[in-house]
Amino acid sequence: MYTFKPLLISRLTNGKMPAPDMLRLPDDTELAFRDESGKDSFAVPEKSYYILVTDNKEDLEKCRAEDNRISYTVWCGEGDADNADAFVTAGLSEAMFRTIIERGIENLKASFDAYIYKNSMIALMDSLPDMVWFKDLAGTYLEVNKVFSDVVEKSKEDCRKKTHAYIWDMDAEATSAAASVISEADVINAGHTLVNEEPLQTKKGMKQLTTYKSPVFDVFGQSLGTIGVGHDVTNFNNMGLQLSILIENMPLPLILCGLNHRVIQMNSKFRDITGLDMVALASFDYNVWKDKYLTPISDLGEDKLSHSRSREYTIEMNGNVRYFRVVEQEVIDHFGSVSGYYCMFMDTTMSHKYENTILKAANTDALTGLFNRRYFYDKAAEYAGEPIKLLYMDLDHFKEINDNYGHNRGDDVLKKTANYISECFPDGICARLGGDEYAVLLHGEAARKDVSAQCAKLEDQVRHIFRSGGLFVTISIGISESEGGLKNVDAFIHGADQKMYEIKKKHHEEMPKMDPKNTGRKEQ
């Protein structure tokens, strides 16, 4: 609460004035006293309200000339003084004299309070994001705030003492329709605030307002007029605290954007995705961020009926790849126009992990981790139109390993062979077709490269799976090639199989037979 500090100035030649400390002052008032009696002139104090008690008419004229300051003057001289606010006649008691000065202080404080309250009210009105107005009983606008002035595109001064028709540039029919919503008479008769949804035609298009209209009464309880507040609910920018609370408590990352895709509201879950602090949000542009950090992994789906579109993206967060399905929904206002967008992020990372686990189980060989026969044949058919090279492989004498040393040792041979195949052909689709049969599919540019060195490396690695003098195993490799336009994938694979058997036959003729009773080799 402020303290009112008036100045009491005495300019009496012969008269007497009550002591200032005997005066009754209003609450929160501090009085200063200055005795200027006996001086030829005095300076009118700047930036202060004051009371001048004088018997010099020149003092009164000087005070009135200072029109930028409000003062209260008490005339104590002889004769009339038209410029004085109060008069003290000869012979007036000290008690009455004191009362006159006290009333002067009260009047000054009332003027001071009225000015502060009025300007505080105007400042408050102009700081609100909503339209605010005062009307008298006849419906004439007495005061409007800056938002109101901006909406009607007229200055505040131009709006004062003007009618609804003038301010909104309406004809008689439109004015009548607007007045039929909630009139000043309806509000005054109700005696309390009335709330209503009202469409409003402005120069910038239709707006939908939630209006709050309240009656204003004087000290006698008589109606003076109404005060109104128009809350624009046409777009997201004015939806306020309730919307913020709703968005923040959504279980999904969510943002609201205006027509320019600038963010209006963003919940903490979305901030976790972006890694932004509250300061950076002021310059956040959703489209720029999306293009920079989100990688699309699906086609864009659009639903014109629901005014939405969706797409799946990946984003790297804390060194991990996360998957999100992003739904971007247009928000349609009361008049069928797009007023903004909300963008919702649904985390599908776990679904992708489960899907990848299922796909891996369905497409891979459980023992070796290579692709299985079904997946391999599907890929061969998929790349049939491109240049492809097929390597069909089979281990030599693998049955003898199982028969003589057990299936555990046999499985170990299969797994090690699979690892070597993957290492030697990192650009290929490597598969175990069953038993001890493997295949590698090379497509595109990889199919045109010479693989002789890779095959030789694989043969050497397989030959050294076991130590010398122990188990001995080799691998036979058959190769088929196609420049594209392959019609029969099965025949193509069968051709590589046949070439592999030709190599295997040669290996069998050259390889020593394994001694079932000895870990070494028989004579060559």
C-alpha positions in Angstrom: 0.0 0.0 0.0 1.4 3.4 -0.9 1.7 6.4 1.6 0.2 9.7 0.6 2.5 12.6 1.5 0.9 16.1 1.1 2.7 19.3 1.9 1.1 22.0 4.1 2.3 25.5 3.3 1.5 28.5 5.5 1.6 32.0 4.0 -0.3 34.0 6.6 0.8 37.5 7.4 -1.1 38.0 10.6 -3.3 35.0 11.1 -2.8 31.9 13.0 -3.0 28.2 11.8 -3.4 25.1 13.9 -0.3 23.1 14.6 0.1 20.4 11.9 0.7 17.7 14.6 -2.9 18.3 15.8 -4.5 17.5 12.5 -6.4 14.2 12.0 -5.0 12.5 8.9 -6.4 9.7 6.8 -4.7 6.3 7.1 -1.4 5.9 5.3 -0.9 9.7 5.2 2.2 11.6 6.2 2.0 15.4 6.3 5.0 17.7 5.8 4.8 21.4 7.0 6.6 24.4 5.6 6.1 27.9 7.1 6.6 30.5 4.3 5.2 33.4 6.2 7.2 36.7 6.2 8.8 35.8 2.8 8.3 37.8 -0.3 7.7 34.8 -2.5 7.8 31.0 -2.4 8.5 28.2 -5.0 5.6 25.9 -5.8 6.9 22.4 -5.1 7.2 20.1 -8.0 5.7 16.6 -8.2 3.7 16.9 -5.1 0.2 17.6 -3.9 0.0 20.5 -1.4 -2.3 22.6 0.6 -1.6 26.3 0.6 -3.1 28.5 3.5 -2.6 32.1 2.5 -3.9 35.7 2.7 -2.1 36.7 -0.4 -4.1 36.7 -3.7 -0.9 36.5 -5.8 -0.3 33.1 -4.2 -3.6 31.9 -5.5 -3.0 33.1 -9.0 0.4 31.5 -9.0 -1.0 28.1 -7.9 -3.7 28.1 -10.6 -1.1 28.9 -13.2 0.7 25.7 -12.4 -1.8 23.6 -14.3 0.3 20.4 -14.3 -0.1 20.1 -10.5 -3.2 19.7 -8.4 -3.3 21.7 -5.1 -5.8 22.7 -2.5 -6.0 26.4 -1.5 -7.4 28.0 1.7 -8.1 31.7 1.6 -7.7 33.5 4.9 -7.6 37.1 3.7 -10.2 39.8 3.6 -12.7 40.0 0.8 -13.5 37.3 -1.8 -11.1 35.1 -3.7 -12.5 33.3 -6.7 -9.5 31.0 -7.1 -9.6 29.5 -3.6 -11.1 26.1 -2.7 -12.0 27.0 0.9 -12.4 30.2 3.0 -11.6 31.0 6.6 -13.4 34.1 7.8 -12.3 36.4 10.6 -13.2 35.1 14.0 -13.5 31.4 12.9 -12.6 29.1 15.8 -9.4 27.0 15.7 -11.5 23.8 15.6 -13.3 24.9 12.4 -10.1 26.1 10.9 -8.6 22.6 11.6 -11.6 20.9 10.1 -11.3 22.9 6.9 -7.6 21.9 6.5 -8.4 18.3 7.3 -11.1 18.2 4.6 -8.6 19.7 2.2 -6.2 16.9 2.9 -9.0 14.3 2.5 -10.0 15.9 -0.9 -6.4 15.8 -2.1 -6.0 12.2 -1.1 -9.3 11.3 -2.8 -8.0 13.0 -6.0 -4.7 11.2 -5.6 -6.3 7.8 -5.1 -8.7 8.3 -8.0 -5.9 9.0 -10.3 -3.8 6.0 -9.2 -6.8 3.7 -9.2 -7.8 4.8 -12.7 -4.3 4.4 -14.1 -3.9 1.1 -12.3 -7.1 -0.1 -13.9 -6.1 1.0 -17.4 -2.6 -0.6 -16.9 -4.3 -3.8 -15.8 -6.7 -3.8 -18.7 -3.9 -3.3 -21.2 -1.8 -6.0 -19.7 -4.6 -8.6 -20.1 -4.5 -10.9 -23.2 -8.3 -10.6 -23.6 -10.6 -7.9 -24.9 -11.9 -5.7 -22.0 -14.5 -2.9 -22.2 -16.8 -0.6 -20.1 -20.2 0.4 -21.3 -22.8 2.8 -19.8 -26.5 2.0 -19.5 -27.1 3.1 -23.1 -24.5 0.7 -24.4 -22.0 3.4 -25.2 -18.3 2.4 -24.8 -16.6 4.4 -22.0 -13.3 2.6 -22.0 -11.6 -0.2 -23.9 -8.2 -1.9 -23.6 -5.4 -2.2 -26.1 -6.4 -5.7 -27.2 -9.9 -4.5 -28.0 -8.5 -1.5 -29.9 -6.2 -3.8 -31.9 -9.1 -6.1 -32.8 -11.4 -3.4 -34.1 -8.5 -1.5 -35.6 -9.5 1.8 -34.0 -7.6 3.8 -31.4 -8.8 3.7 -27.7 -9.6 7.4 -28.0 -11.7 6.8 -31.1 -13.7 4.0 -29.2 -14.6 6.2 -26.3 -18.3 7.4 -26.3 -19.0 5.4 -29.4 -21.7 2.9 -30.1 -21.4 -0.8 -31.0 -22.4 -0.2 -34.6 -19.7 2.4 -35.1 -16.9 0.4 -33.5 -17.6 -2.8 -35.3 -18.6 -1.1 -38.6 -22.0 -2.8 -38.5 -25.3 -2.1 -40.3 -28.6 -2.0 -38.4 -29.4 -5.7 -39.0 -26.0 -6.9 -37.9 -26.1 -4.6 -34.8 -29.5 -6.0 -33.9 -28.2 -9.6 -34.2 -25.2 -8.8 -32.0 -27.3 -7.1 -29.4 -29.6 -10.1 -29.2 -26.9 -12.3 -27.7 -26.5 -10.7 -24.2 -27.5 -7.1 -23.8 -26.5 -4.7 -21.1 -30.1 -4.9 -19.8 -29.8 -8.7 -19.4 -26.6 -8.3 -17.4 -28.0 -5.6 -15.1 -31.3 -7.4 -14.6 -29.4 -10.6 -13.6 -27.3 -8.6 -11.1 -24.2 -10.9 -11.6 -21.7 -12.1 -14.2 -23.2 -13.8 -17.3 -21.0 -16.1 -19.4 -21.8 -16.8 -23.1 -20.2 -18.1 -26.3 -20.4 -15.5 -29.0 -19.2 -15.5 -32.6 -17.7 -12.2 -33.7 -17.0 -10.9 -37.2 -13.8 -8.9 -37.3 -11.8 -7.4 -40.1 -9.4 -10.3 -39.7 -12.1 -12.9 -40.0 -14.5 -14.7 -37.7 -13.6 -15.2 -34.1 -15.2 -17.2 -31.3 -15.3 -15.5 -27.9 -16.2 -16.6 -24.5 -17.7 -13.4 -23.0 -17.9 -12.5 -19.3 -20.2 -9.5 -18.7 -20.8 -8.1 -15.2 -22.9 -5.2 -13.9 -21.3 -2.1 -12.3 -23.1 -0.3 -9.4 -22.5 3.1 -7.7 -22.3 3.7 -3.9 -26.1 3.7 -3.8 -26.5 0.3 -5.6 -27.7 2.0 -8.8 -26.6 0.5 -12.1 -23.9 2.5 -13.9 -23.3 0.2 -16.8 -21.4 -3.0 -17.5 -17.9 -4.3 -17.8 -17.1 -7.1 -20.3 -14.3 -9.4 -21.0 -14.0 -11.3 -24.4 -11.8 -14.4 -24.3 -10.8 -15.5 -27.8 -11.0 -19.3 -28.0 -10.7 -19.4 -31.8 -7.1 -20.6 -31.6 -4.7 -22.2 -29.1 -2.9 -19.0 -28.2 -5.6 -17.9 -25.8 -6.7 -21.1 -24.2 -4.8 -20.5 -21.0 -3.9 -22.4 -17.9 -6.4 -25.3 -18.2 -4.9 -26.2 -21.6 -1.4 -26.1 -20.2 -2.4 -28.4 -17.3 -4.1 -30.8 -19.7 -1.1 -31.0 -22.1 1.4 -31.4 -19.3 -0.4 -34.4 -17.9 -0.8 -36.2 -21.2 1.0 -39.6 -21.0 2.5 -39.0 -24.4 5.0 -36.4 -25.8 2.8 -33.7 -27.2 3.1 -30.2 -28.6 0.6 -27.6 -29.8 1.6 -25.4 -32.7 0.1 -22.3 -34.4 -0.4 -22.0 -38.1 3.2 -21.1 -38.5 4.2 -24.3 -36.7 5.7 -22.2 -33.8 5.2 -24.0 -30.6 2.5 -22.7 -28.3 2.5 -25.4 -25.6 4.9 -28.3 -25.1 4.8 -30.9 -22.3 7.8 -32.2 -20.3 7.7 -35.6 -22.1 8.4 -33.8 -25.4 11.1 -31.7 -23.8 12.8 -35.0 -22.8 12.9 -35.9 -26.5 14.3 -32.6 -27.7 16.6 -32.1 -24.7 15.7 -28.4 -24.7 15.6 -26.1 -21.7 12.8 -23.6 -21.2 14.9 -20.7 -22.6 15.6 -22.5 -25.9 11.9 -23.2 -26.3 11.2 -19.6 -27.2 13.0 -20.0 -30.6 12.0 -23.7 -31.1 10.7 -24.4 -34.7 9.0 -27.8 -34.9 9.5 -28.3 -38.6 13.2 -27.4 -38.5 13.8 -29.7 -35.6 11.9 -32.6 -37.2 13.9 -32.3 -40.5 17.2 -32.3 -38.6 16.7 -35.0 -36.0 13.9 -37.4 -37.1 14.6 -40.0 -39.8 11.5 -41.3 -41.5 11.3 -45.1 -41.8 7.8 -45.4 -43.3 5.6 -43.8 -45.9 3.5 -40.7 -45.0 0.0 -41.7 -44.2 -2.7 -39.0 -44.7 -6.4 -39.1 -43.6 -8.2 -36.2 -45.3 -11.4 -37.0 -43.4 -9.8 -36.6 -40.0 -7.4 -33.9 -41.2 -4.4 -35.8 -39.9 -1.2 -37.5 -41.1 1.2 -39.9 -39.5 4.6 -41.4 -40.1 7.1 -43.5 -38.3 10.5 -42.0 -37.4 13.7 -42.9 -35.6 15.6 -40.5 -33.4 18.9 -41.0 -31.5 18.5 -40.3 -27.8 21.4 -40.7 -25.3 23.2 -42.9 -27.8 20.2 -45.2 -28.3 17.9 -45.3 -31.3 14.2 -44.8 -30.4 11.2 -45.4 -32.6 8.1 -43.0 -32.7 4.9 -42.9 -34.7 4.2 -39.2 -35.1 0.6 -38.1 -35.6 0.1 -34.5 -36.8 -3.5 -33.4 -36.4 -5.0 -30.2 -37.8 -7.2 -28.4 -35.3 -10.4 -27.0 -36.8 -12.1 -24.0 -35.1 -15.8 -23.2 -34.8 -15.9 -21.9 -38.3 -14.2 -24.8 -40.1 -10.8 -23.1 -40.5 -7.4 -24.6 -39.5 -6.3 -22.7 -36.3 -3.3 -24.8 -35.4 -1.9 -28.3 -35.0 -1.1 -30.8 -32.3 1.7 -33.3 -32.8 1.6 -36.5 -30.7 4.5 -38.9 -30.4 3.8 -42.6 -29.7 6.9 -44.5 -28.6 7.0 -47.8 -30.6 10.6 -48.8 -29.6 9.5 -51.8 -27.6 7.2 -52.9 -30.4 10.0 -52.7 -32.9 12.3 -54.7 -30.5 9.6 -57.4 -30.2 9.0 -57.3 -34.0 12.7 -57.6 -34.7 13.0 -60.4 -32.2 10.2 -62.3 -33.9 11.5 -61.6 -37.4 14.9 -62.7 -36.4 13.5 -65.9 -34.9 11.5 -66.5 -38.1 14.3 -65.7 -40.5 17.4 -67.1 -38.9 18.9 -70.5 -38.1 18.8 -71.1 -34.4 22.1 -72.9 -34.3 24.4 -70.7 -36.4 22.6 -67.3 -36.4 22.7 -67.2 -40.2 19.6 -66.6 -42.3 17.4 -69.7 -42.9 16.3 -71.4 -46.1 13.0 -69.5 -46.4 14.5 -66.1 -46.0 17.3 -66.9 -48.4 14.9 -68.0 -51.1 12.7 -64.9 -50.6 15.8 -62.7 -51.0 17.0 -64.5 -54.1 13.5 -64.0 -55.7 13.6 -60.3 -54.6 16.9 -59.6 -56.3 16.3 -61.7 -59.4 16.1 -58.6 -61.6 19.6 -57.4 -60.5 23.0 -58.9 -61.2 23.4 -61.7 -58.6 26.0 -64.2 -57.7 25.2 -67.4 -55.7 27.7 -69.4 -53.7 26.4 -72.9 -52.7 28.5 -74.6 -50.0 28.7 -78.0 -48.4 31.0 -79.5 -45.8 32.9 -82.6 -46.9 32.5 -85.8 -44.8 30.5 -84.0 -42.2 28.4 -87.2 -41.5 31.6 -89.0 -40.5 32.3 -86.2 -37.9 28.9 -86.7 -36.3 29.1 -90.5 -36.4 32.6 -90.7 -34.9 32.8 -87.7 -32.6 29.2 -86.9 -31.7 26.7 -84.2 -32.5 28.2 -81.7 -30.1 31.5 -81.7 -32.0 29.4 -81.6 -35.2 27.4 -78.6 -34.1 30.7 -76.8 -33.2 31.9 -77.4 -36.7 28.7 -75.9 -38.1 28.8 -72.8 -36.0 32.5 -72.1 -36.7 31.9 -72.6 -40.4 29.0 -70.1 -40.2 31.2 -67.5 -38.5 33.9 -67.9 -41.2 31.3 -67.5 -44.0 30.0 -64.3 -42.4 33.6 -62.9 -42.0 34.6 -63.8 -45.6 31.4 -62.4 -47.2 30.3 -59.4 -45.1 28.4 -57.9 -48.1 26.5 -61.0 -48.8 23.3 -62.6 -47.5 24.6 -65.7 -45.7 22.3 -68.6 -44.9 22.3 -72.1 -43.6 20.0 -74.1 -45.9 20.0 -77.2 -43.7 22.4 -79.8 -42.4 25.9 -78.9 -43.5 24.7 -76.9 -46.5 25.3 -73.1 -46.7 24.7 -70.4 -49.3 25.8 -66.8 -49.9 23.9 -64.4 -52.1 25.7 -61.3 -53.5 23.7 -58.7 -55.4 24.3 -55.4 -57.3 27.9 -54.3 -57.4 29.0 -57.0 -55.0 27.9 -59.6 -57.5 30.3 -58.3 -60.1 33.4 -58.6 -58.0 35.8 -61.6 -58.2 35.3 -63.8 -55.1 38.1 -66.2 -55.7 40.3 -64.8 -52.9 37.3 -64.9 -50.5 36.5 -68.5 -51.3 40.2 -69.5 -50.9 40.3 -67.8 -47.5 37.1 -69.6 -46.4 38.4 -72.9 -47.5 41.7 -72.4 -45.6 39.8 -71.3 -42.4 37.5 -74.4 -42.6 40.5 -76.7 -43.2 42.1 -75.4 -39.9 39.0 -75.6 -37.7 40.8 -78.5 -35.9 44.4 -79.0 -35.0 46.6 -81.1 -37.3 46.3 -84.8 -36.5 42.7 -84.3 -35.2 39.5 -83.9 -37.1 39.8 -83.0 -40.7 37.1 -81.1 -42.7 36.9 -79.1 -45.9 34.2 -77.2 -47.7 33.0 -77.4 -51.4 31.8 -74.3 -53.1 29.7 -74.0 -56.3 29.1 -70.6 -58.0 26.3 -69.5 -60.3 25.9 -66.0 -61.8 23.2 -63.9 -63.4 23.3 -60.5 -65.0 19.6 -59.9 -64.1 16.2 -60.8 -65.4 16.3 -64.2 -63.8 13.1 -66.1 -64.5 13.5 -69.3 -62.4 15.2 -68.9 -59.0 14.9 -72.6 -58.1 16.7 -73.6 -61.3 19.4 -70.9 -60.6 20.0 -72.3 -57.1 19.9 -75.8 -58.3 22.7 -74.9 -60.9 24.9 -73.7 -58.1 24.1 -76.9 -56.2 25.2 -79.0 -59.1 28.5 -77.1 -59.5 29.1 -77.6 -55.8 28.7 -81.3 -56.1 31.3 -81.4 -58.9 33.8 -79.7 -56.6 32.7 -82.1 -53.7 33.4 -85.1 -56.0 36.8 -83.8 -56.7 37.4 -83.2 -53.0 36.4 -86.8 -52.1 38.8 -88.2 -54.6 41.7 -86.1 -53.2 40.8 -86.2 -49.4 42.0 -89.1 -47.2 39.4 -91.2 -45.5 39.0 -90.6 -41.8 40.0 -93.4 -39.5 37.0 -94.1 -37.2 39.4 -95.7 -34.7 42.0 -93.0 -34.7 42.0 -89.2 -34.6 44.8 -89.1 -37.2 44.6 -89.6 -40.9 45.0 -92.8 -43.0 47.7 -93.1 -45.6 47.1 -91.1 -48.7 
